Amino acid sequence: MGLKVGVLSEDIQNRILRLPGPFVCARRVVRSYSSTRRPSSKAVQEAMASLQDTGTGTVLTLNKVVVFLKKLPTAVSLHAIAACGLTPEEYRLAFIKIDDKITADMQETVMDAHPQKDEIEAFLATSK
């Protein structure tokens, strides 16, 4: 499924999983592309929905912000992340990395709403 701007859904899914942190906002994904090849917010949300279908995470909408909550590296399907072009180690490293482009407020808002908040925080605490 190609998009007008030439960014494939598979490429967007790969980008979602590679961006740092246990979650990623749709806007953050859009802005991670150069302005000449930027996918639409709708395309990013569709890619997030596809990832949710494969069991790599959950799409959540908080205060009109669409967020993709990545599954814990210990719980994610290795087949699903391999299908997106990542190794388990690449996924784990991206998951535990701090995203310096996300505000502390946003981080707190999303983590407070995260259904696996305790497991995520415990995982991050032991992975540093």
VMD Tcl script that draws the C-alpha trace (Angstrom):
set ca {
  {0.00 0.00 0.00}
  {1.95 3.02 -1.24}
  {1.28 6.58 -0.17}
  {1.36 9.81 -2.16}
  {4.58 11.01 -0.56}
  {6.41 7.79 -1.27}
  {6.59 6.49 2.28}
  {5.44 2.89 2.55}
  {3.36 1.64 5.46}
  {6.13 -0.88 6.24}
  {8.64 1.96 6.45}
  {6.38 3.87 8.85}
  {5.92 0.76 11.02}
  {9.70 0.29 11.13}
  {10.11 3.95 12.12}
  {7.48 3.66 14.87}
  {9.33 0.71 16.43}
  {12.77 2.32 16.02}
  {11.92 5.67 17.60}
  {13.14 5.84 21.21}
  {10.99 5.03 24.22}
  {8.22 2.65 25.27}
  {5.68 4.72 23.30}
  {5.59 7.08 20.33}
  {3.14 9.81 19.33}
  {1.83 9.99 15.75}
  {3.08 13.57 15.43}
  {6.56 12.53 16.53}
  {6.61 9.88 13.80}
  {5.47 12.37 11.14}
  {8.13 14.87 12.22}
  {10.88 12.24 12.22}
  {10.75 12.34 8.41}
  {12.22 15.11 6.26}
  {9.62 17.65 5.16}
  {9.84 16.41 1.57}
  {8.95 12.81 2.43}
  {6.67 13.27 5.41}
  {3.75 10.81 5.65}
  {0.33 12.12 6.63}
  {-0.88 11.75 10.20}
  {-3.58 9.43 8.84}
  {-0.93 7.18 7.22}
  {0.97 7.03 10.53}
  {-2.22 6.16 12.44}
  {-2.98 3.41 9.92}
  {0.55 2.02 10.38}
  {0.00 2.11 14.17}
  {-3.29 0.22 13.72}
  {-1.48 -2.40 11.61}
  {1.15 -2.81 14.33}
  {-1.61 -3.20 16.90}
  {-3.12 -5.93 14.72}
  {0.21 -7.82 14.77}
  {0.35 -7.55 18.57}
  {3.40 -5.29 18.84}
  {1.56 -2.68 20.88}
  {-1.61 -0.69 21.47}
  {-2.97 2.50 19.95}
  {-4.34 4.98 22.48}
  {-5.79 8.46 22.08}
  {-5.07 10.86 24.94}
  {-6.31 14.46 24.75}
  {-6.51 14.19 20.94}
  {-2.94 12.87 20.77}
  {-2.62 9.48 19.08}
  {-0.02 7.35 20.83}
  {1.38 3.90 20.07}
  {2.32 2.01 23.24}
  {5.04 -0.49 22.38}
  {4.87 -3.93 23.93}
  {7.58 -4.87 26.40}
  {10.60 -6.41 24.65}
  {10.11 -9.50 26.83}
  {6.48 -9.86 25.68}
  {6.58 -8.79 22.03}
  {6.38 -11.33 19.22}
  {9.86 -11.73 17.71}
  {8.22 -12.70 14.43}
  {6.19 -9.46 14.39}
  {9.21 -7.20 14.96}
  {11.30 -9.19 12.47}
  {8.52 -8.60 9.92}
  {9.10 -4.87 10.49}
  {12.82 -5.27 9.87}
  {14.13 -5.12 13.45}
  {16.16 -7.56 15.50}
  {15.06 -8.20 19.11}
  {18.12 -6.26 20.29}
  {17.35 -3.22 18.10}
  {13.80 -3.22 19.45}
  {14.99 -3.51 23.07}
  {17.54 -0.69 22.66}
  {14.95 1.62 21.08}
  {12.45 0.74 23.83}
  {14.78 1.64 26.72}
  {16.17 4.79 25.08}
  {14.92 8.15 26.34}
  {13.25 10.27 23.67}
  {14.58 13.79 24.15}
  {11.91 15.17 21.83}
  {9.07 14.28 24.21}
  {8.25 16.69 27.01}
  {8.25 15.51 30.62}
  {4.54 16.36 30.76}
  {3.78 14.19 27.76}
  {5.92 11.37 29.15}
  {4.00 11.50 32.42}
  {0.56 11.74 30.76}
  {1.18 8.73 28.55}
  {2.82 6.60 31.24}
  {-0.02 7.37 33.67}
  {-2.49 6.08 31.07}
  {-0.35 3.08 30.11}
  {-2.10 -0.20 31.02}
  {1.30 -1.78 31.76}
  {2.84 1.21 33.52}
  {4.28 -0.79 36.43}
  {5.80 -3.50 34.23}
  {7.29 -0.86 31.89}
  {8.82 1.12 34.74}
  {10.23 -2.03 36.34}
  {11.66 -3.15 32.98}
  {13.23 0.28 32.33}
  {14.69 0.39 35.85}
  {16.42 -2.98 35.38}
  {17.56 -2.31 31.80}
  {19.69 0.78 32.35}
}
mol new
graphics top color blue
foreach p $ca { graphics top sphere $p radius 0.5 }
foreach p [lrange $ca 0 end-1] q [lrange $ca 1 end] { graphics top cylinder $p $q radius 0.2 }
display resetview
